């Protein structure tokens, strides 16, 4: 007979796996964001193929991840539980999911009731329509940019990600979800055209200048999916360097170059894919770069290194490095914007790791100023007709603030905080720059409309956790002050 004390000593000596149940912990704490099958949802897929070379997964689970929606679980999971969970998510699935062109084609679902219209079915300016992504219940609202009336509200695939993209004429919009679904919607008709699953885990999409090619950047499988305008798969380009697959962290349209530009997550290369014949040009670089920003003529590319402590400028014509930019604190170049200041073009980017905005002269790549803010921000917006840049403070205790910054003096002229303690983020201008829309980024949230000149509130529209807002004209014309 085992004495009680000896029994408990034996129990404590058992392997950790006996105590931990990582599958149950994953189902309880992770599946709602990362998918029951670990293939992603609002968060990325948690499998070796998408985790790549990520280190410190245990610390991410315990403490969360800075400047993301990943919360920490140290108060709910023991170190042993976390260690077992790390082993669980870094173990390959029994069967690696196969998602090639046959599966993509088979997933295509077109709306049998869709009937195209010869002109818009509404009286509003079709180029002043703004789409509001509502992540609270996975819908998009279609707003008249003059009256701010909601013209339609339609369901999207689960967890829209990467920003909708418009056809060059502004009639159609393509919306992508984290799990690879691409939805086509006709703004004129206010109806869905159809959808297709381009991959299992995707990052964003881009559209060719003629509107005939849609490129989808994928984590799983590691690839670039090319669709035509009617959502037919044209090609699956595997992104492999020296025999090792690399995830595609983003794809961008370079209209003047008639190409797509790819950021590879796991390889020191930039890929440029011609939109006409889909030929691939590979540009070697010193280290992997991410989160691209471009000069207005799309000759220079600015990317952030993996450590998030500098920006690197690459000339896409000759493939050479032009400059390094002092951008510590995880610059968020994907939200960068440009404008003319004292006869010179400048760019500005927020930082995810510290409360500053960096302003860079794009002629000599010198640092003009670092504007101190009340915390790390995520999004910037401006407009050629406005003297101001709008910058949120997305992370930290001042997430309820929106800074309005003078483009010339580079000083904060006003800080808006109408919802104390709640996230107030992501601004978008109307077509003429007369109004600015800002999100109360909460489940019972709202879009707040401001007069862009007086900075006075004009209207509030109740929404379900509104996130990004996208004005047709600003996006298709690459309006100054709009991130691309």
N, C-alpha and C positions, 0 to 999 in steps of 0.2 A: 504494500500500500504506500502510495506517495504522500508524504506529508504536505499540508497546504503551502508552507513556505517554499518547499522544494518544487512544488507544482508551478507556482508563480515565477520562480527563478527559471525554470525550464521554458515557460511561456515567453518570457522576455528574451530568451536566448534564441528563439526561433527566427528564421529568416524574415526580413521585412515584408516579403511578398505575401507571407501568411496573414499579416495584419492589414496590408493595403489592398484595396480593390480598385485599381486604376480605371477599369472599364466603367465601374459605377460612378467614380468621381468624375470621369470625363462626361458621362451622360448627365450628371447633375450640374456641373459647373461650366462645361465647355461646349456641349452639343448645340445649345441655342444659338451660339454665334458661329461656331466652326463646323456645324453640320453633324448629324448623327453618324454619317459614314466617314467623317474626318475630311471630307472633300470641300469644305468651305461653305460659308454663308455670308453673314455680315463681316465675319473675320476670314482670314485666309485658311486654306487647307492645312491641316496638321499631319503631314506625312513627310518622310525623308526627302521626297522629290521637291517639295515646295519649301521646306525648312532650310534646305541647302546647307551652307556652312555656318548657320546661326549658332552662336555660342551663348552660354549662360541662360539656357532655357529655364533652368530651375529658378533663377533670379527673376525672370520675366513672370513666371507663374506666381511667385511669392509676392513680388513688389509691383507688378504691373509694368507697363512700358510707357516711358515718357512720351508725351505728345501723341498718344493714340487713345482709343477707347478701351484698351486692354487694362482691366482693373487687377489689383493684386489679391491673392487668396491666402496669404499667410495667416490670416485670422480664422480661416476655415479649414485649412489643410496643414497637417503636420509636415515637418521636413521629410519624414519617411513617405508620406502620401505623395508629396511633390516629386521625390526621387522616382517613385514608381510610375507616376504620371509622365515624367520625362521619358522613361523607358517605353511607355506605351505609345506616345506620339512619335517617337523616333524609330519605332519598329515598322518595317514595310507592311503594307496591306498584303493579305494572303494572295490576292490577285491584283496586280497593277492594272488600273482601269485603262481600257483601250478606247480611244476616241479619235478615229481617223475620219477620212472624207466620207466613207460610207455611213458611219454613225451620224455625222453632221447632217448629211443629206436626208437621212431618215427622220431626223428630229424636226424638219421644216414643217411649220403649221401656218397655213395662210387662212385669213378670215374669209370664209365663203360668202358672207353678207356684204363685204366691202364693195362699194361702188364709188369710183373717183368722180369728183365734181369738176366742172369746167372753170369755176371760180369759187372763192371762199363762201361758205354757207353763213357767214356772219358779216356784219358791216364794219368791223374793226380793221385797222391797218394790219395786214398780215405780217408785215415786217417789224411791227412793234409789239408782237406777241412775246410774252415772257412765260417760260415754263418753270414751275416750282416743283422740285422733287420733295415729296412728303414721305420721309422714311418711317414715320410712325405706323402707317398701315400700307406702305408700298403702293402709293399712288402718285400721279403727277397732275397738278392743276394747270390749266391753260388760262392765262390772264390777258385781258385786253390792256395794253400798256398805256392807254389814254384814260379810260374810265375805271380801270382796275376791277372790272367785272370778271368773275370766273365763267369762262365760256364752256369749259368741259373739265371733268375730273375722271381720269381713267386709271385702271389698274395696270401695274407694271410687273415684270418678273421680280422675284424676291431679291432684296438687297442691291438696288441700283448702285453702280460704282463708276467713277471715272468721268462723269459729266456727259450729258447727251450731246450728240453732234448733228448738225443740220446739213441738208443737201444745199448746194450752192445757191439755189433760188429761194431757199428758206421754206419750201413747202413741206418737206418731209423731215422727220427727226428720227434718229436711231439711238436707242437707249440700251445700255448693256448692264447686266447684273454680274455680281461677283462669281456666280456659278456658270457663267459663260453664255447665258441667253442674250440674244440680240433681238430687240423688238423694233419694228418699223411702224410709225404712226403718221397719218396724213393730217397735217394741221388744217388745211383748207376744208377737209370733210369732217374733221373731228372724229376720226375713226382709226382703229388699229388696222394695219394692212396685214401683218403677220409677224412671225418670230421664228428663230432658229437657234439651236444650241451650238455655238461655234467651238466650245471647249468645255472642260470640266471646272476650270478655275482660271478666271481672266482678270485683267487689270484695267484696260481701257480700250477705246476704239478711236480710229481716225478715218476721215473720208478724203478721197482723192479730189483734186481741184475740179474735175469734170463731174463729180458725183457718181461715178460708175464703179468705184471700188471702195469697199469697206474693209479696213484692216483691224484685226482683233489681236491684242497682245495677251499672251497666255503664260501662266505658270504651269498648268497641267492640261494636256501635255506641253512640254517646253517647245513653243512654236508660235508662228504668226499665221492666223487664219485669214484668208482673203475671200470675201464674199462679193457678189455683184449687187447692184442696187435693188434687185428683186429678192435678195436673200438666198441666192443659189451659191453653194460653195464652189469656188474656182480653184483654190490651191491651198494646201497646208504646207507651209515652209518650216521645216524643222530647224531650230536654232541650236546648232551644235558647233563647238569650237574645240579642235584637237581631240575629237572623239568623245567629248563630254558635253551632255546637253546643258543649256543655260536657259533659265527662266527669262522671259521678256518682261521687264518691269514697266515699260510703257512704250507706246507707239505714237508718233506725232506726224501730222501733215506738214510738209514743207512745200507750199503751193508754188512759189517761184521756181523751185527745183523739180517740180512734178515728181515728187518722191515721198515715201514714208521713211522716217528716221526712227530707228529702234534703239532703246536703252537695254542692254543685256545685264541682268542681275549678277551673273556668275562668271563673266569673262571680260578681259580687258580689250573689248572691241566695241565699236559703234557700227551698226549695219544701216545702209541706205538701200531701200528697195524702190526701183523705178515703178511708177504707177502704170505705165504703158505696157511693159513686157514682163514685169515682176522680176527682172534681173537683180541680183544682189551684189552690192559693193561693200566690202568689209574694210573698216578703218581701224588699224591697231592703235591702241592708246596705252598709257603707262599703267593704269589701274582701272577697275570698273567704275563707271560714272552713272549717276542716276538723276532723276528729277530735272529734266532738261528745260532750258529756256533758250530762246533764239533771238538774234537781232532781227529787225523788221524785214530785212532782205533775205533772211534765212541762210546767210553765208556763215555766220558765226554761231556756234552752239556753246552754251554755258551749262556745265554739269557739275554736280556735287560729288565729292569722293565719298567712299563708304564710311569713313570716320566722321564725316560731317563737319570738317574744320576748314574747308576751303572750297572755292569754286575754280573750275578749270575751263578756259576758253579754247575751243577747237575750231580751226578754219576748215569748213566742210569741203571747200574746193580742193585744197592740197592735203588735208588730213593732218596738219601740223598743229601743235599746241602754240597758241598765241600769247597767253598770259595765265597767271594764277591770281586769284582774287582772295583777299583776306576776309573770309566769311566763316568765322567760327560759330559754334552754337547751332549747327544743323540748319543751314539755309533751306527754305522751302521754295526752290526756284520755280517749281511748277505753278506757283501762284504769283510769280513776278509780273510786273507791268512796266511799261515805258512811257515817257512823255518828253516833250521839248522844254528845256529850261535854259534860259540865257543863250539861246541859239545852239545849244548842244543837247544831244539826246542822252537821257539818263535812264537807267533801270533801277527798280527797287524790289527788294525781296524781304519777306519776313523771316524770322528765325524760329525754329521749333523748340530750341533749347534755352533761349534767353530773350528778354524783353527789349529787342532792338529791331529796327528796320534799317537795312543797309542800302544806301543810294550810291550807284556806281556810274561814272562817266563812261559811255560806251564808245568814245573815240580813243581814249588812251587807257581805259580800264582802271582808272584810279578811283580810290574811295573818296566820294564827295562828302559823305556824312553818315554817321550811324545815329539814327533818331531813337532816343530812349522812349520806350513805351511801358505800360503798367504790367507787362507780362508777355510771354511768348504768344505770337499770333499765327494764324493759319492762312487767311485770305486777304488780298488787297484788291481794290477796284478804283478806277478812275474813268474819266471820259474827256475827250478833246474839248467839249463845251463847258467843262467844269474846272474851277481853279483848285479843286480839292482831291485828295486821295483818301479813301475810307479804309481803315485798317482795324480789324478786330483784335481782341485779346483772348484768343480761344482757350488757352490753357492757364490754369491757376486760379487764384482767388478773385481775379478781376475779369473773369470770363463774361461778366455782364456789361462790359464796356465796349464802345466803338469809338475809336479816335478818328477825328477829321483833321487832315494835315494839309497845310498850304503847299502847293507844288513848288512855289518859288522860294519862300523863306525856309521851307522844310521844318516848320514848327507846327505843333499841335494847336489848332485854333479852338477846338471844342471836343469834349468827351461826352458822348451820349450814354446814358445808363437808365433806361426807362423800366427795366425789370430787375430789381436788385436780387442778386444771388442766382440768377438764371442765365443760361448761355445766350448771348446776343451776338450773332456772327453772320458772315457772308453777305456782302452787299452786291447789288447789281443796278446799273443805270437803265433808264428807259432809252429808246432810240435817240431822242434829241438831247439827252443828258439833263432834262429838266427835273427828273425825280429819281430817287434812290430807294430801292427795296431792301430791307434788312430782315433777317430771320430771328424770331424768338425760337431758338433751337430746342424746344421742349415738346413732350408728347401732346400736351394741350397748349400748343404754341400759336404763333401768328406770323404773318408777314406785315411789317410796319413800313408804310410809305412816307418818305420825307420829301419836302421841297428841297432840291439840291442847291438852291441859292440861299434861302433863308435858314435852312437846316431845321425848319419847323415840321412837326408831324402832321400828316395830311389824313391818313386813314390806317385802320388796322383790319386785317383779314384773318379770321381764325383758320388755323391749319394744324395738321397732325405731324408734329416734329418736322417742320420745313427745313431743308438743308440748302442745297444749291439752287440758284435761280439763274436762268439763262435767257437773255434777250436775243431774238432771232437776228436783228440787224447787227448788233454788236459782235455776235459770233461769226456771222458769215462775211462781214467786212473787215474783221480783225481790228476793230475799233481800238484806238489808243486807250490804254487803261483796262483792257480786257485780257486776262490770261488766256493763252492759246493751247 
